[in-house]
Amino acid sequence: MSDVGNDINQDIDMSEAIVPGFRDGIKLLPHQVVGRKWMAERESGKRSGGILADDMGLGKTIQTITRIVEGRIDDAGRKAGFARTTLVVCPVAVVTQWAAEIKKMANGLIVIEHHGQSRTTDPVKLRAADVIITSYSVVASEHGTFAPDIKDEGKGKGKATKTKSAVESEDDDDSEDEIARHLQRTKKSAARAPKKKDALFHVKWWRIVLDEAHNIKNKTTKSAQACYALDAKYRWCLTGTPMQNNVEELFSLLKFLRLRPLDDWNEFKVKIAQPIKNGRPQRAIKRLHVVLNACMLRRTKNTILNGKPILDLPDRIVNNVHCKFDTEEQHFYENVQTLVQDRLETLQRQGDMSKNYTSMLVLLLRLRQACNHPSLVSQDYSKDKEAVEPKAAKDDKDIDDDADELADLVGGLGLSGVTKRCQMCQDINGDDHCTNCVELVTKARRKSVAANAQLPPSSAKIRKILELLDAIEERGEGEKTIIFSQFTSMLNLIEPFLKAEGLKYVRYDGSMTKPDREEALTKIKTSSSTRIILISFKAGSTGLNLTCCNNVILVDLWWNPALEDQAFDRAHRLGQKRAVNIHKLSVPNTVEERIIGLQEKKRALAAAALSGDKMKNMKLGLDDLMALFRHGDDHDDESDED
């Protein structure tokens, strides 16, 4: 049941907005009543769950809690050995938020946060709870303990065999005594050894819910493999972005849900993935839509339900804000662009470009960094590892399959191997920077030297950020602002300027501990004087509820528009009372304008795959990635399609 962008007419009994077991005063909205009924149907007969793919902010959490409260274990489930418990797997940043939401809405549920070093190793304790909330990292860790790789298992078996042989080789007269002594030693050793942390895999769950399920979009990651291995009666995926880059990401959700036949990779590859990549998408998209229509419920904020908007939210106003280089910055960017182009031509002369994709992506990173601040170009790119998907590992050699897959590797990619490459141009070199790049890097470093005791040199984007913040302050309405950047090093550069202006702020990034992140969120929500939160894109683009902020500044563009939309929806969601102003910063006539073009291709691909629309050849090949380097193709793109 996929209702993407449709005008829906459906009978709704609003008496069902009251959920038995919920606290007084909590009522479902009309579209959530529809979701309540649909989720119940998906747990009836031979059906065993599905994908709740409502847009961000439409209340996937409350609909899921409704199912938890209503869909309790029955006698048949108990006889089959299932625990009464629902397991919720989510990003670590929202573990506490999930627990708080359940306790706020539902009466009498036993909720346990299964996280941290002190978490239980006893599955009996997990079975005694109504809801267990854990993170993807914990599931991956416990799966690694529960099912170590074959090599490790082989080592263990070898040791066991050796011990058994030693026991059996004793004289018959002494064998019983030796066996007894061996068993005693084994028992003492087991008592001393710490208990294995793999309790999640010793429970037959009544229900498993993957929140922000796109976290398992890459089927080869440890998190995805671990989630597949969990045992449950019912399985659910919650995600506002079931597909971000390519249709292969949908396979991982179907595999977790065990929806045959497309949960088999070979079947999915032949029937869906390859036809789309080969430019023959019509039949594949139609086939995929038939499957999704049965197992997925998706409503967007633009959905009209019985003649009324599904959610009456304030306006979301997207502004593409151009940041103009000063003369020195313009000259610096042109120098970087020339260097990158020269190196790219060298790579082209070497032949197969797909073999040099990592070098290409680092070159592209340098262009993007030069748009933010010249000093970023001189830094080790591994410092900004959050600028990319850190687990975008590939399981085959088809490097030129998709520009999206290649693009996911850009940024702070930690390169393996011993070959020393120039940090700037990726030419093989014995030092951090080759002779061709030293002069440019020196100029970049001058840009990071403090101009006075307080401030480093600014940049076009920093100047624009301060201008926007000043305009927000002048409105005098106590408005708060989220500043997103993919580069934590860029956030470092912004901070001293905020301090110099006397603007109080907090920061939220992946390097902070969970308590520190929680403290930052509490402060931005409760302190009237703290009006700015700096967030690294990868750490805070999903899961967070920041309706206390009604301004969003996106410092740098991301090729994946779905991730951008997720970031915007931290503010533009249920509970927001003000119009949300979104400012997407970009520098005209640079690589950033070409990224905007790539975003629009991705929007079309996602819309077609999820709604069943007809689609032209949407293959994003190596040529698309190469096009991001072609500065002659720059164009002004001043409007954002929302």
N, C-alpha and C positions, 0 to 999 in steps of 0.2 A: 504493500500500500504506500505508494510514493506520491506525495501531494505537492511536489516542487512547484511553487509559483502559481498554483491553480486557484480558481474561484470555486470553493467547495460549498455545496449545500448538503447539510446532514442534520437529521433529527438529533437533538441533544436534550437529554433529561437532566436539567440542572439540579434536581434533587440528589443526583449522584455526585455533585460537587462537594458534598459532606462525606468524609471518609471515616467510617467507624474505626476507632483506634487512634485518630488524630486528636490533637489538643483543640479545645474550643476556639472558635474564631478563625480557624484555618480552612479555607475553601479553595477548591480547584477552579481554574478558569475554564471557559468552554472548551478550548482546544485540549486542555489537560484532561477533561472528562472523556473526550474522544480517545486520548492516549491511554487512559485508565482501562477503558473497555478493550482496546486493541491489544494491550499487553496481557490482559487476562486471557484473551483468545489465543495468543501466541504461546500460552502455557497450558493449553488444553489439547486433548486428543494426542496425536503423535507429534505435535509441534513442541519445540523445546527452546523457544526464545527468539531473538531477532536483533535488529539494529534500530535503535531509537536515534534518528539522525536529525532531530529538530535543530534549527538554527540556534546559535549561542544566545542564551538569555531567555529562552522560551520555557524553561522549567523542566529540563530532563531529570534533575535531581528529585523534585517533588513527585513526579510521575513514577520514578523508580521506587521511592520510599512508599508510595501508595501500593505498589505491587508487593513490596516486602511485607507490609502490614497485612494485606489481604491474602496473599498467596502463601500461607504458611504450610508447613509439611503436613501430609495426610498419613493415614495408617499404611497405605500401600508404599509410600516413600520410606517410612520407618522400617517396614519389613524388608525392603530392598537394601537396607543398610545406610541410607542417607542420613546425614546430620540435619538438624533443623535449621542450620546456619546459612546465611547469605554472606558470601565473600565479595567485598568491594575492593577492586584494584584501581588505584588512581595515582597521579603524579604526587610525589612526596609533599609538594607545596600545599596540597588540598586535603591531606589525610585528616588533619585536625578540623578543617572546615566541614568535611563530610560528617564527622562525629557530631559536631555542633548542630548541623542541620537536622540530623535524625533526632537528636535529643530535643530540639526545639519544636519539632512537628509531631512526633509520635509519643504515645504513652507507653511506658513500661518495657521498652526494648533494652535488652542487655547488649551494649556496644563496647567493643574492645578495639583499640588502636594497636595493631600488630606491627610495631616498628621499633628500630633502635636495637642496641646491643642487649638490652634487658628483656627483649620480647621472649615469650614463653617457648619452650621446646616441647611442651606437652600438648599433643593434639586433643586430649580429653578436655582441656580448658577451652580450646577453640570450639569444640562441639557443644559446649554448654552455653555459648553466646547466641544471641539472635543475629547479630551482625558483626563481622570482623572486617576492619578496614586496614588495608596495607598498601604498599607502594610497588610499582613495577620493579624497582631495584631489589626489594626484599624477595619478591617472587623469583626473580632471576637468580639471586644468591642462594635461596633455599633449594631451587631446582638443581643448581650446581652441586650442592651437598647431597641431595637425594639421588641424582643420576649423574655421577661424574663420567667423564668421557671414557671411551673404551680402553684407552691406554692406561688410565689410572685403574680401571677395573681389572685389567690384566695383571697389573703389578700386585694388586691385592690378592688375586686368585693364586698367583705364583707363590706368595708367602704362605698362604693357607695350605697349599699342597705340600710345601716343604715341611711344615710343622707336622702335618699328618703322617708323612713318610717317616719322619724321625721317630714319632711315637710307635708306629707299627714295626720299626726295625729292632725294637728292644726284644730281649729274650722273653719267651712266653711267661716265665716265672715272675718277671718284674713288670710285665706290660700293664696289668691292672693298676698297680701302684703308680706307674709313670703316667698313665692316662688321668688318674685322679689328681696327681700333682699338676699336670698340664691344665686341667679344667679349673683348678683352684687359682693358678696363676692368671689364666684368662679372665676369670671372674673379678679378681682384684684389679687387673689392668683396666677392665671395663668400668669399674667403680671409680677409678681415678680419672679416666678420660672425660673431657667435657661432653655434654650431651649434644648431639647433632642438631643444628638449627635447620630442620626441614619439615617442621610440623604441618605446614600448609599442604604437603603432599601425602599426608597420612589421614586426610579427611575426605569423605565423599560429600561434597557440598550440595545443599539443596539448590542453590543458585549461585552463579558467579556473574558479577557485573564488572565489565571493564569500562571505567570512566576515561574520557579522552582516549578512546580506543585507537585513534590514529597513532598512538605511541607504539603499536606493534605493526605499523605499516610495512616495515622491512621484515620479510619472513625469515631472514637469516640471523636476526639478532637473538641474543640470549633471552631478552624479555619476551619476544614473540614465541620462541621455542618453549619457554617455561609456561606461558599462558596456555599454549596448546595442550600441555601435559596435565593440567589441572583436571580433576575429576568432578563432574557435576551433573545434576538432573537437567537444570535449565541454564542457558548461557546467553548473556546479553552484552551488546556493544553500545555504548553511548558516545556519540561524536557528532559535533556540528559540521565536521569536515571529513566525511568518510573517504573522500579522495582529494588529495592535495596536488600531486605531481603527475601520476599516471595510473592507469586502471589496475596495474599489478598490485597496488596498495589495497584494493578491494579484496584480492585473493586472501590476504592475511586475515581479514575479518571473517570471510566465509570459511576458512580453515578452522579458526577458533570456534565458530558456530557449528562446525561439522555438517555443513549443508551440501549434500551430495547432488550432482557429481562434481561441482566446481570447487570442492574443497581438496581435490586432487590437482597438484600443480601441473602435471602433464596435460590433463584435460583442460584446465584453465588456459594454459599457454597456447594450446592448439586451437581452442574454440574462441578465445577472447583476446589474449595479449598479442599474439603474433599477427592476426588479421588487422588489428588497429595500427600496429607499428608498420605494417606493410602497406598502409594506405587503403585498406578495404574494411572500413569500420562499420558499415551499415548493419550487416547481419550480426556481427559480434555485439554491437551496442544493443540491438533488439533482443538478443538472447540474454544478455546481462540484465537488461531492464525487466525481463520476465521474472528472473530470479529475485531481483531487488523489490519488485512490485509485491512479491509474496512475503518477504521477510523484513522489509524496511518501512518505517513510518518517518516521513520527512515533511516538516512544515517550515517555511521561512517567515521572516518578519513581514514579508510582502503578501503572504497568503491571506485571502479574503474568506472568512468562514461565515456562511449564512448572511452575506451582504455586509459584514463588518470586518474591520482589520483584526487579525488574530491577536494582535497586541497593540494597545494604544500607547506607543512610546513617543517621547519627544523627538523632534527632528534630529537626524544625523547629517551634519553638514561637512562634506569633504572638500578641503581646499588644497589644490596643488600649488605649493608656494615655491617660487623660484628664488634661489639665493645666488646673487651675482658675485663672482670672483672679483677681488681687486686686481690691479695690474700684476702685482708680484705673484699672487695665487694663480692667475691665468697663465702666466709664463711657466710657472712650476708644473701645472697640470699638462701643458703642451709638451714640456720636456719628458714627463713620465710617459705620456702617450706615444711620443716618438720612440723612446727607448723600448716600450712594450711592442710597438709595431715592428721595430727592427728585429727584436728577438722572435716574434711570431713568424716573420718571414724566414728566419733561420730555421725554425722548427719545420716550416712547410717544405723547405728545400731538403730536409732530412727524410721526408717521405711520409709514412703513415702517421697522421696527426693523432689518431686515437691512442697511440702509444705514449704520447706526450700530454695526455689530458690533465695530469696533476700540475705540470708546469704551466699549462694554459690557464688553469684556474687560479693559480697564485698570481699570475700576471693580471688577471681580471680583478682579483682582490686589490692589487696595488692601485689600479685605476679607481676603484670604489673608495679606497681609503683617501686618495688624493682629493676626492670630492668633499670629504669630511674635514680633514685638517692635514696639511703637509707633513707634520711631524709623525703621523701614523705610518707613513711609508718607510721610515727608517727602522721601525721596530720589528722584532721577531714576530712573524705572523702567527706563531703558535700561541701568543698571548691572547689572541682573539679567537680561540677555538669555539666559543659560543656563537660565532658568526655563521656556523654551518651546522648541518646534521652530523653529530659526532659518531653516529653508528650507521652511516650510509654505506656499509660494506656490500660489495657485489658478490654474487655467487656464480658468475659466469664471466666469459671473456668478451662479451658483446659491448665493448666500451662505447661504441658509437650508436647504441640503441636509442638513447634519449638525451636531449640536452638537459632535461630536468634532473636526471640521475647524475649527470656530470656536474651540474650546477650545485647540487646538494653537497658536493665535496669541496666547494670553494671555501676560501677563508683560512681559518686557523687550522689547517689540516696538518697533523703531525706526520711528517714523511718518515717512512721506514727505510732501512738500508743504510749503508755507510758512505754513499757518494755525497760529497760535500758540494752543495749548490749555492750560488749567489742568492741571498735572501730577497734581492730585488727582481732580477731577471730570470733566475733559475738556470743560468748557464753553469755547467760543471766548473768548479773553482775550488781552490784550496782554502779560501778565506770566506768570511761572512758576506763580503761584497766584492765583485769583480772590478777590474780597473775601469770598465765602461760606466759603472754605476756609482763609483766612489764620490764623484763631484756632486751628483744629484742627492745622494744620501747625506752628504755634508750639509747641503742647503736645507734639507728636511730637518736635520738635527738642530740647525740654528733656530728653526721655528719652534723648537721645544725648549729653548733656553729662555729663562724668565726675562721679560722686558723690564720688570721692576721687581720689587721685593714680594709682590703679591701675585701677579698674573703672568702667565705665559702669553705668547702672541695669540691673537684670536684667529678666527677663520670666518668665511662667509656664512657658514651654518651657525656658528656660535653667535655671531652678530644678529642673525635672524631670530634665533631662539630668544635672546634677550629682548629683542624688539617685540616679539609676540607676548612674552611674559609681562612686559611693561604695559601693553595694551590691555591684557587681562586684569592686571592690578588696577588700572585706571577706571575700569568699569565699576570697581568698588563694591562688588557683590560677594566677596569672599570665595570666589571660584578657585577650584584646585585643578592641577595639571599633572598628567602623566607624560614623562619624556622617555621614549623608547629609543634604544640604539642596539644594533647587533654587535657593536664593538665596546667591550668594557673599557678599553683604553680611551675611547671617545668620551665615555661617561667621566673618566678621570680628568679629562681636559675641561669638561663643562663645570665640574664642581667648584673650582676656585672662582669662576666668574659669578656663580650664584652666591657664594660667600661674600664677594666684594660688593654685590648689590644688596646685601642684607636679607637675602631670600632664604627662609628656612626650608630645608628639604630632608628627605630620607632616601635611602638607596636600597634596591632589591636586586641581587644578582646571585648566580649559582655558586659563587665562592663563599657566601655567607652561611652560617649555621642555621638550622631550622628555627631555633629560638630567636636569633637575630632577625631573620626574615619575618617571623610572626610579630616581633616588636615593631618593625618598620611599618607593617600593614596596620597595626593597631594605632600607631601614631598618626599616619596620614588620614585615618578614618575619624579619629577623635580629637586631634589637636587643631584648634581653629587657626593657630599661627603657622602651622606646617602645611604649606599649600602646594608642594611639589614632591613628586616621587620619581626618581631616576630608576629605570628598569632595563635590565639587559633583555633583549628580545627573546632569547631562547628560554630564559628562566621564568619570565612572567607573561608570555603571550597567551597562555592558556590557564584555565581553572580559577583565576583570581576574580573576585567581585570587588570592583572599585567604583561603584556608583557615586561615591563621594566626590569623584572627579568628573568634570564635564568638559575638559579640554585635553586633547591628546596631540602630542608633537612626535611625529615619526621622523627621526633624524636622518635615517638612511633607508633606501628602498630595498625590498626583498622580492626576488623573482616569483615567489609563491604568493599570489593574492589571497589565498585561503588563510595563510598564516597572518597576513596583515589584518584581515577581517577579524580573526580571533583576537588580535591585540586590541583592535578598536572596540570590540565587544566586552572588554573588561569594564568599560564605562557605559557603553550604550546597551543596556540590558534592563530586565525587569527591576524596578526600584529606582530607576533614574528619573529625576523630576525636572531636569533642565535639558535644553537643547545641547547636543554634544558637538563641539567644534573639533574637527580633525584636521591637522595641518601636516601634509606630506611634503617634506623638504626635498628639493632636488636642485641640481645645478644645471642650467640650460646648456645645450650643445656638448654634453658629456655622455659617458656610458650610462648614466642614470636614465636618460630619456629612452635609450634602447631597452633598458630593463622594463620600463612601463609597457613597451610593445610586447615583450615576452609575457608579462602579466595577463594581458588581454587574451593571448592564445590559451593560456592555462584556464582562464575563466570559461572560455568556450568549450574546452575539452571536458571540464568538470560538469558543466551544465548538461552536455550531451549524454555523458555516461550515467548521470544520476536521474535524468528525466526521460531518457529514451529519444531525445530529439535527433533528427537527422544531422549528420556531421560531415563536413568536407574533410579532405585529407589533413589530419591534425598531427601528423608525425612530427615530433620535435627532434630532429637529428643533429648531427655534429655541425651542420651548416648553420643552425640557429645559434649555437654557442659561438661559432666563428663570427656571426653577424654582430655580436655584442662588442667586438673589437673595431668594427668599421665606423670610424668617426665621421666618415663622409655621409653616412646615412642618418645623422642626427636630425631630429625634427621636433618642433614644439608640440607638446601634447598637454594642453592646459586644462583639460576636463577629465574628471574621473567618473567612470561608469559605476554606479553604486549598485 
